[in-house]
Amino acid sequence: MRRPRLRGVVLGALACAVVVGTAAALGLEPEPVRVVLLVLLVVAGARLLVESVSRVAVLWYPVPVHPPVGEGRDQVTQSHLRLLENHQTSRRPDAAVRDRLAVLADQVLTVRHGVHAHSERGRELLGAELVEVLHGPVVRLNPRRIDRVLRQIEEL
């Protein structure tokens, strides 16, 4: 059990003195033992009340788990959009768009036909134009060509 703090003892003694002094001034005959017990009971009740009240501030608005993104866009869509914008505006075309299209085509072929894009059967199903885009040299793809490639992948 914790020892009472000096401040609490001093305040309790002061409260006892005030109650006894007030009672004596009013002409009452205070009983010091009962006054001390009464003050101890009130102080203990006040201490219990203070300890039971939470000291943590209540947050009425929940903190968002994910950082806010533009209206109508999730993080995945925003990531794809950023990738396409970087592909269109970079000095040299990078392989990121081509690689993502290749992964997408490979997933579609695996799910629908049970073959991979690098296999002979996969290359037949893709066709010459898709094989050129997905496995050829890195070139800058304009939005129409990306759309055409995506449509061909969807039709596999």
C-alpha positions as a Markdown table, in Angstrom:
| # | Residue | x | y | z |
|---|---|---|---|---|
| 1 | Met | 0.0 | 0.0 | 0.0 |
| 2 | Arg | 1.2 | 3.5 | -0.8 |
| 3 | Arg | 2.1 | 5.9 | 2.0 |
| 4 | Pro | -0.1 | 9.0 | 2.0 |
| 5 | Arg | 1.5 | 12.0 | 0.5 |
| 6 | Leu | 2.5 | 14.9 | 2.7 |
| 7 | Arg | 0.2 | 17.3 | 0.9 |
| 8 | Gly | -2.8 | 15.0 | 1.5 |
| 9 | Val | -2.0 | 14.7 | 5.2 |
| 10 | Val | -1.6 | 18.4 | 5.6 |
| 11 | Leu | -4.9 | 19.1 | 3.8 |
| 12 | Gly | -6.7 | 16.5 | 5.9 |
| 13 | Ala | -5.3 | 18.0 | 9.1 |
| 14 | Leu | -6.3 | 21.4 | 7.9 |
| 15 | Ala | -9.8 | 20.2 | 7.1 |
| 16 | Cys | -10.1 | 18.6 | 10.6 |
| 17 | Ala | -9.0 | 21.9 | 12.1 |
| 18 | Val | -11.5 | 23.9 | 10.1 |
| 19 | Val | -14.4 | 21.6 | 11.0 |
| 20 | Val | -13.5 | 21.5 | 14.7 |
| 21 | Gly | -13.0 | 25.3 | 14.7 |
| 22 | Thr | -16.3 | 25.9 | 13.0 |
| 23 | Ala | -18.1 | 23.6 | 15.3 |
| 24 | Ala | -16.6 | 25.2 | 18.3 |
| 25 | Ala | -17.4 | 28.7 | 17.0 |
| 26 | Leu | -21.0 | 27.7 | 16.6 |
| 27 | Gly | -21.1 | 26.6 | 20.2 |
| 28 | Leu | -21.3 | 22.9 | 19.3 |
| 29 | Glu | -19.2 | 20.4 | 21.2 |
| 30 | Pro | -17.3 | 18.6 | 18.4 |
| 31 | Glu | -15.9 | 15.1 | 19.1 |
| 32 | Pro | -12.4 | 15.1 | 17.5 |
| 33 | Val | -12.3 | 11.4 | 16.8 |
| 34 | Arg | -15.6 | 11.5 | 14.9 |
| 35 | Val | -14.5 | 14.6 | 13.0 |
| 36 | Val | -11.2 | 12.9 | 12.0 |
| 37 | Leu | -13.1 | 9.8 | 10.8 |
| 38 | Leu | -15.6 | 12.0 | 8.9 |
| 39 | Val | -12.8 | 13.9 | 7.2 |
| 40 | Leu | -10.9 | 10.7 | 6.3 |
| 41 | Leu | -14.1 | 9.2 | 4.8 |
| 42 | Val | -14.7 | 12.3 | 2.7 |
| 43 | Val | -11.1 | 12.5 | 1.6 |
| 44 | Ala | -10.9 | 8.8 | 0.7 |
| 45 | Gly | -14.2 | 9.1 | -1.2 |
| 46 | Ala | -12.9 | 12.1 | -3.2 |
| 47 | Arg | -9.6 | 10.3 | -3.9 |
| 48 | Leu | -11.5 | 7.3 | -5.1 |
| 49 | Leu | -13.6 | 9.4 | -7.4 |
| 50 | Val | -10.5 | 11.2 | -8.8 |
| 51 | Glu | -8.7 | 7.9 | -9.4 |
| 52 | Ser | -11.7 | 6.4 | -11.2 |
| 53 | Val | -12.0 | 9.2 | -13.7 |
| 54 | Ser | -10.0 | 8.5 | -16.8 |
| 55 | Arg | -7.2 | 11.0 | -17.5 |
| 56 | Val | -7.0 | 10.1 | -21.2 |
| 57 | Ala | -8.6 | 12.7 | -23.5 |
| 58 | Val | -11.6 | 11.3 | -25.4 |
| 59 | Leu | -11.2 | 11.3 | -29.1 |
| 60 | Trp | -14.6 | 12.0 | -30.8 |
| 61 | Tyr | -13.2 | 11.8 | -34.3 |
| 62 | Pro | -11.5 | 8.5 | -35.2 |
| 63 | Val | -8.0 | 8.8 | -36.6 |
| 64 | Pro | -8.0 | 7.6 | -40.2 |
| 65 | Val | -6.1 | 4.4 | -40.8 |
| 66 | His | -5.0 | 5.3 | -44.3 |
| 67 | Pro | -4.0 | 8.8 | -45.4 |
| 68 | Pro | -6.7 | 10.6 | -47.3 |
| 69 | Val | -6.6 | 10.3 | -51.1 |
| 70 | Gly | -8.3 | 12.2 | -53.8 |
| 71 | Glu | -12.1 | 12.0 | -54.0 |
| 72 | Gly | -13.3 | 8.9 | -55.8 |
| 73 | Arg | -9.8 | 7.3 | -55.9 |
| 74 | Asp | -8.3 | 4.6 | -53.7 |
| 75 | Gln | -4.6 | 4.1 | -53.2 |
| 76 | Val | -4.3 | 1.4 | -55.8 |
| 77 | Thr | -6.0 | 3.5 | -58.5 |
| 78 | Gln | -3.9 | 6.4 | -57.5 |
| 79 | Ser | -0.7 | 4.3 | -57.8 |
| 80 | His | -1.7 | 3.1 | -61.3 |
| 81 | Leu | -2.5 | 6.6 | -62.4 |
| 82 | Arg | 0.8 | 7.9 | -61.1 |
| 83 | Leu | 2.6 | 5.1 | -63.0 |
| 84 | Leu | 0.8 | 6.0 | -66.2 |
| 85 | Glu | 1.5 | 9.7 | -65.8 |
| 86 | Asn | 5.2 | 9.0 | -65.1 |
| 87 | His | 5.4 | 6.8 | -68.2 |
| 88 | Gln | 3.9 | 9.5 | -70.4 |
| 89 | Thr | 6.0 | 12.4 | -69.0 |
| 90 | Ser | 9.4 | 10.7 | -68.5 |
| 91 | Arg | 12.3 | 11.5 | -70.9 |
| 92 | Arg | 12.9 | 7.8 | -71.6 |
| 93 | Pro | 10.1 | 5.2 | -71.4 |
| 94 | Asp | 10.6 | 2.8 | -68.5 |
| 95 | Ala | 9.6 | -0.8 | -68.3 |
| 96 | Ala | 7.1 | -0.4 | -65.4 |
| 97 | Val | 4.0 | -0.2 | -67.6 |
| 98 | Arg | 5.1 | -3.0 | -69.9 |
| 99 | Asp | 6.0 | -5.2 | -66.9 |
| 100 | Arg | 2.6 | -4.6 | -65.2 |
| 101 | Leu | 0.8 | -5.4 | -68.5 |
| 102 | Ala | 2.9 | -8.6 | -68.8 |
| 103 | Val | 2.0 | -9.6 | -65.2 |
| 104 | Leu | -1.7 | -9.0 | -66.0 |
| 105 | Ala | -1.6 | -11.0 | -69.2 |
| 106 | Asp | 0.2 | -13.8 | -67.4 |
| 107 | Gln | -2.4 | -13.9 | -64.7 |
| 108 | Val | -5.3 | -13.9 | -67.2 |
| 109 | Leu | -3.7 | -16.7 | -69.2 |
| 110 | Thr | -3.0 | -18.8 | -66.1 |
| 111 | Val | -6.5 | -18.4 | -64.7 |
| 112 | Arg | -8.4 | -18.9 | -68.0 |
| 113 | His | -6.2 | -21.2 | -70.0 |
| 114 | Gly | -3.7 | -22.8 | -67.5 |
| 115 | Val | -0.6 | -21.6 | -69.4 |
| 116 | His | 2.0 | -18.8 | -68.8 |
| 117 | Ala | 2.7 | -15.9 | -71.1 |
| 118 | His | 6.2 | -17.1 | -71.7 |
| 119 | Ser | 5.2 | -20.6 | -72.9 |
| 120 | Glu | 4.7 | -21.4 | -76.6 |
| 121 | Arg | 0.9 | -21.8 | -76.2 |
| 122 | Gly | 0.8 | -18.5 | -74.2 |
| 123 | Arg | 2.5 | -16.7 | -77.0 |
| 124 | Glu | 0.0 | -18.2 | -79.5 |
| 125 | Leu | -2.9 | -17.0 | -77.4 |
| 126 | Leu | -1.5 | -13.5 | -77.0 |
| 127 | Gly | -0.9 | -12.9 | -80.6 |
| 128 | Ala | 1.9 | -11.1 | -82.4 |
| 129 | Glu | 1.0 | -7.5 | -81.3 |
| 130 | Leu | 0.7 | -8.4 | -77.6 |
| 131 | Val | 3.9 | -10.4 | -77.7 |
| 132 | Glu | 5.7 | -7.5 | -79.3 |
| 133 | Val | 4.4 | -5.1 | -76.6 |
| 134 | Leu | 4.9 | -7.4 | -73.6 |
| 135 | His | 8.2 | -9.1 | -74.5 |
| 136 | Gly | 9.7 | -6.7 | -77.0 |
| 137 | Pro | 11.9 | -3.6 | -76.3 |
| 138 | Val | 10.6 | -0.9 | -74.0 |
| 139 | Val | 8.7 | 1.8 | -76.0 |
| 140 | Arg | 6.5 | 4.6 | -74.9 |
| 141 | Leu | 2.9 | 3.5 | -75.1 |
| 142 | Asn | 0.3 | 6.2 | -75.8 |
| 143 | Pro | -3.1 | 6.0 | -74.0 |
| 144 | Arg | -4.9 | 4.5 | -77.0 |
| 145 | Arg | -2.3 | 1.7 | -77.4 |
| 146 | Ile | -2.5 | 0.9 | -73.6 |
| 147 | Asp | -6.3 | 0.8 | -73.9 |
| 148 | Arg | -6.0 | -1.5 | -77.0 |
| 149 | Val | -3.6 | -3.8 | -75.2 |
| 150 | Leu | -5.8 | -4.0 | -72.1 |
| 151 | Arg | -8.9 | -4.8 | -74.2 |
| 152 | Gln | -6.9 | -7.6 | -75.9 |
| 153 | Ile | -5.8 | -9.0 | -72.6 |
| 154 | Glu | -9.5 | -8.9 | -71.3 |
| 155 | Glu | -10.6 | -10.8 | -74.4 |
| 156 | Leu | -8.1 | -13.7 | -73.9 |
